[in-house]
């Protein structure tokens, strides 16, 4: 374990407490986590807005949400982390989990940032032949909405994601380096090959060339110089893709832990992901 990983582990431990995340019967039910509780969101303001997107297929309305310390004027916030949900997931789904752990960060400089999420849709966070481009929501439209609605103009940005959103967060970090200072994901939906994708969801990419252009394994070397954290459940069907990705990014902190590809695993991973993001945003 390197110094950065030690710091993250220490930060994660600092978040732990009697009312913090608890896994009950973690190895039961085919290796999936049965229950992971959520701490209180006391001290955090959570707010949602809806806007008309030029990058989303009809209907064009997209909801995005923000979470930030209630004692901080959002106009003074200069650090933002974008949390990308899984397929069909919403901003409310994502913040419902991650804002609770954001609220547990000690009230110091590490807490002076905003957590932002948005509706994920189903188009796999890249430009598609049918005209939808949810990646543009992350990199262009939502930042503009933050400026319009909250007066936030980030000078330092980070990415988080789960499942399809984990894939999208890794892709954004690869395509827009060095814009993002770190990326933390759980259960990223990474397909080792186009054939694997076609035998699975079957519609995440338009064709083989679209897959090649947005292959996070093929582009993984671009992440050699930023902090990367990846967590996946041992029963997650995307573990082969995670292992292939890890082999290309030796600096990444990648762990396969007990769990499945589900909400309980996202919850169990959230404290460490939040601590990792807080540490790197504060850097």
C-alpha positions as CSV (number, residue, x, y, z in Angstrom):
1,X,0.0,0.0,0.0
2,X,1.4,3.4,-1.0
3,X,1.3,6.6,1.0
4,X,-1.8,7.9,-0.9
5,X,-3.7,4.6,-0.2
6,X,-2.7,4.8,3.5
7,X,-4.0,8.4,3.7
8,X,-7.3,7.3,2.1
9,X,-7.6,4.3,4.5
10,X,-7.0,6.7,7.4
11,X,-9.6,9.1,6.1
12,X,-12.1,6.3,5.7
13,X,-11.5,5.1,9.3
14,X,-12.1,8.7,10.5
15,X,-15.5,8.5,9.0
16,X,-16.4,5.4,10.9
17,X,-18.5,5.4,14.0
18,X,-21.4,3.8,15.9
19,X,-24.0,5.4,13.5
20,X,-21.9,4.8,10.4
21,X,-22.3,2.2,7.7
22,X,-22.9,-1.3,9.1
23,X,-23.0,-4.5,7.0
24,X,-25.3,-7.2,8.4
25,X,-24.8,-10.8,7.1
26,X,-22.4,-9.6,4.5
27,X,-21.6,-13.1,3.2
28,X,-25.2,-14.3,3.1
29,X,-27.3,-14.8,0.1
30,X,-24.8,-15.9,-2.5
31,X,-22.1,-13.6,-1.3
32,X,-24.2,-10.4,-1.6
33,X,-24.4,-7.8,1.2
34,X,-27.8,-8.2,2.8
35,X,-28.1,-4.7,4.4
36,X,-25.9,-1.6,4.6
37,X,-27.4,1.3,6.6
38,X,-27.1,5.0,5.8
39,X,-26.0,7.6,8.3
40,X,-27.8,10.9,8.8
41,X,-27.5,13.8,6.3
42,X,-27.7,16.4,9.1
43,X,-25.7,19.4,8.2
44,X,-25.9,18.9,4.5
45,X,-28.2,20.8,2.1
46,X,-29.5,18.7,-0.8
47,X,-31.3,20.5,-3.7
48,X,-32.6,19.4,-7.1
49,X,-33.1,21.4,-10.3
50,X,-34.5,20.4,-13.7
51,X,-33.5,21.8,-17.1
52,X,-34.0,21.2,-20.8
53,X,-30.9,19.5,-22.3
54,X,-29.8,19.8,-25.9
55,X,-27.9,16.5,-25.5
56,X,-30.7,14.2,-24.4
57,X,-33.3,12.5,-26.5
58,X,-36.9,13.5,-26.0
59,X,-38.2,14.2,-23.4
60,X,-35.3,16.6,-23.0
61,X,-35.7,17.3,-19.3
62,X,-32.9,16.3,-17.0
63,X,-32.8,16.5,-13.2
64,X,-29.5,17.2,-11.4
65,X,-28.9,17.5,-7.7
66,X,-26.3,19.0,-5.4
67,X,-25.2,18.4,-1.8
68,X,-23.1,20.8,0.2
69,X,-22.5,21.8,3.8
70,X,-25.4,23.8,5.1
71,X,-23.1,26.3,6.8
72,X,-21.3,27.2,3.5
73,X,-22.5,29.7,0.9
74,X,-22.5,27.7,-2.3
75,X,-21.1,30.7,-4.2
76,X,-17.9,30.3,-2.2
77,X,-17.4,26.6,-3.3
78,X,-14.6,26.0,-5.8
79,X,-14.4,22.2,-5.6
80,X,-17.0,19.9,-7.2
81,X,-17.3,16.1,-7.5
82,X,-19.7,14.7,-10.1
83,X,-21.3,11.4,-9.1
84,X,-22.6,9.4,-12.0
85,X,-25.4,6.8,-11.4
86,X,-25.9,3.4,-12.9
87,X,-28.1,2.7,-15.9
88,X,-31.6,4.3,-15.6
89,X,-30.4,5.7,-12.2
90,X,-31.3,9.2,-11.1
91,X,-29.7,12.1,-9.3
92,X,-31.9,11.3,-6.4
93,X,-30.8,7.7,-6.4
94,X,-27.1,8.6,-6.3
95,X,-27.3,11.5,-3.7
96,X,-29.6,9.3,-1.6
97,X,-26.6,7.2,-0.8
98,X,-23.5,9.4,-1.3
99,X,-24.8,12.6,0.4
100,X,-25.2,10.6,3.6
101,X,-21.5,9.7,3.7
102,X,-20.6,13.2,2.5
103,X,-22.3,14.5,5.6
104,X,-19.9,12.4,7.8
105,X,-16.7,14.2,6.6
106,X,-15.2,16.2,9.5
107,X,-16.1,19.9,9.3
108,X,-12.8,21.2,8.1
109,X,-11.3,22.2,4.7
110,X,-11.8,18.8,3.3
111,X,-15.6,19.4,3.5
112,X,-15.6,22.6,1.5
113,X,-16.8,21.0,-1.8
114,X,-20.0,20.2,-3.6
115,X,-21.3,16.8,-4.5
116,X,-23.3,16.8,-7.8
117,X,-25.3,14.1,-9.6
118,X,-27.6,13.9,-12.6
119,X,-30.0,11.5,-14.3
120,X,-28.1,8.8,-16.0
121,X,-30.4,7.6,-18.8
122,X,-29.3,4.4,-20.7
123,X,-26.9,5.6,-23.4
124,X,-23.6,4.8,-21.6
125,X,-22.2,8.3,-21.1
126,X,-20.8,8.9,-24.6
127,X,-22.1,10.4,-27.9
128,X,-24.5,8.0,-29.7
129,X,-25.6,7.7,-33.3
130,X,-29.2,8.5,-32.3
131,X,-28.0,11.9,-31.0
132,X,-27.9,11.5,-27.2
133,X,-24.7,12.5,-25.4
134,X,-24.9,12.2,-21.7
135,X,-21.1,12.8,-21.4
136,X,-21.8,16.3,-22.5
137,X,-24.2,16.7,-19.6
138,X,-21.3,15.9,-17.2
139,X,-18.6,18.0,-18.9
140,X,-20.6,20.9,-20.2
141,X,-24.3,21.4,-19.3
142,X,-24.3,20.5,-15.6
143,X,-21.3,22.8,-14.9
144,X,-23.2,25.6,-16.7
145,X,-26.3,24.9,-14.5
146,X,-24.2,25.0,-11.4
147,X,-23.0,28.5,-12.4
148,X,-26.5,29.6,-13.3
149,X,-28.4,28.1,-10.3
150,X,-25.9,28.2,-7.5
151,X,-23.1,30.6,-8.6
152,X,-20.6,27.8,-8.5
153,X,-17.5,28.0,-10.7
154,X,-15.3,25.0,-9.9
155,X,-11.5,25.4,-10.0
156,X,-11.0,21.7,-9.1
157,X,-13.2,18.8,-10.1
158,X,-13.4,15.1,-9.4
159,X,-15.5,12.1,-10.6
160,X,-17.4,9.3,-8.9
161,X,-19.6,6.6,-10.4
162,X,-21.3,3.3,-9.9
163,X,-22.0,0.6,-12.6
164,X,-22.6,2.4,-15.9
165,X,-21.8,5.6,-14.1
166,X,-18.5,4.0,-13.0
167,X,-17.7,3.3,-16.6
168,X,-18.7,6.9,-17.5
169,X,-16.5,8.4,-14.8
170,X,-13.5,6.5,-15.9
171,X,-14.1,7.4,-19.5
172,X,-14.5,11.1,-18.7
173,X,-11.2,11.0,-16.7
174,X,-9.5,9.5,-19.7
175,X,-10.9,11.8,-22.3
176,X,-10.7,15.0,-20.4
177,X,-7.4,14.7,-18.5
178,X,-6.0,16.6,-16.7
179,X,-9.4,18.4,-15.9
180,X,-10.3,15.9,-13.1
181,X,-8.0,15.5,-10.1
182,X,-9.2,11.9,-9.3
183,X,-11.8,9.3,-10.0
184,X,-13.5,6.8,-7.7
185,X,-15.9,4.1,-8.9
186,X,-17.7,1.0,-7.6
187,X,-18.7,-1.9,-9.8
188,X,-17.8,-0.1,-13.0
189,X,-19.7,-1.7,-16.0
190,X,-16.6,-2.4,-18.0
191,X,-16.7,-4.9,-20.9
192,X,-13.4,-6.5,-21.9
193,X,-14.4,-6.8,-25.5
194,X,-17.2,-5.8,-27.9
195,X,-18.3,-9.4,-28.1
196,X,-18.8,-9.4,-24.3
197,X,-20.9,-6.3,-24.5
198,X,-23.1,-7.8,-27.3
199,X,-23.7,-10.9,-25.3
200,X,-24.7,-8.8,-22.3
201,X,-26.7,-5.6,-22.5
202,X,-26.2,-5.4,-26.2
203,X,-26.9,-1.7,-26.7
204,X,-24.2,0.2,-24.8
205,X,-22.3,0.9,-28.1
206,X,-23.5,1.5,-31.6
207,X,-21.0,-0.9,-33.2
208,X,-17.5,-2.2,-32.8
209,X,-15.9,1.1,-33.8
210,X,-17.9,2.9,-31.2
211,X,-16.8,0.4,-28.6
212,X,-13.1,0.9,-29.7
213,X,-13.4,4.7,-29.5
214,X,-14.8,4.5,-25.9
215,X,-12.9,1.5,-24.5
216,X,-11.8,2.4,-21.0
217,X,-9.4,-0.6,-20.9
218,X,-7.7,0.5,-24.1
219,X,-7.5,4.1,-22.8
220,X,-6.5,3.2,-19.3
221,X,-2.9,4.3,-19.6
222,X,-4.2,7.9,-19.8
223,X,-4.9,7.6,-16.0
224,X,-1.3,6.9,-15.1
225,X,-0.8,10.2,-13.4
226,X,-4.1,10.7,-11.4
227,X,-5.4,8.9,-8.3
228,X,-7.8,6.2,-9.2
229,X,-9.9,4.1,-6.8
230,X,-11.9,1.1,-8.0
231,X,-14.1,-1.3,-5.9
232,X,-16.0,-4.3,-7.2
233,X,-17.9,-7.1,-5.6
234,X,-16.5,-10.6,-5.9
235,X,-19.9,-11.7,-7.3
236,X,-20.1,-8.8,-9.8
237,X,-20.3,-10.0,-13.4
238,X,-18.1,-7.1,-14.4
239,X,-15.1,-8.4,-12.4
240,X,-13.2,-9.6,-15.6
241,X,-13.4,-6.1,-17.0
242,X,-12.3,-4.6,-13.8
243,X,-9.3,-6.9,-13.6
244,X,-8.4,-6.1,-17.2
245,X,-8.6,-2.4,-16.5
246,X,-6.5,-2.8,-13.3
247,X,-3.7,-4.6,-15.3
248,X,-3.4,-1.4,-17.5
249,X,-3.3,1.1,-14.6
250,X,-0.8,-0.2,-12.0
251,X,-1.1,3.0,-10.0
252,X,-4.8,2.5,-9.4
253,X,-6.1,1.3,-6.0
254,X,-8.3,-1.6,-7.1
255,X,-9.9,-4.1,-4.7
256,X,-12.4,-7.0,-5.2
257,X,-14.4,-7.2,-2.0
258,X,-17.4,-9.3,-0.8
259,X,-20.5,-8.2,-2.6
260,X,-22.6,-8.2,-5.8
261,X,-23.4,-5.6,-8.5
262,X,-26.1,-3.9,-6.5
263,X,-27.1,-0.9,-4.3
264,X,-25.8,-2.6,-1.1
265,X,-22.3,-2.8,-2.6
266,X,-22.5,0.9,-3.6
267,X,-23.4,1.8,-0.1
268,X,-20.6,-0.3,1.4
269,X,-18.1,1.4,-1.0
270,X,-19.4,4.9,-0.6
271,X,-17.5,5.9,2.6
272,X,-14.1,5.1,1.1
273,X,-15.0,6.7,-2.2
274,X,-16.1,9.9,-0.4
275,X,-13.0,9.9,1.8
276,X,-10.7,9.4,-1.3
277,X,-12.5,12.2,-3.2
278,X,-12.3,14.6,-0.2
279,X,-8.6,14.0,0.2
280,X,-7.8,14.6,-3.5
281,X,-10.1,17.6,-3.9
282,X,-8.4,19.2,-0.9
283,X,-4.9,18.6,-2.4
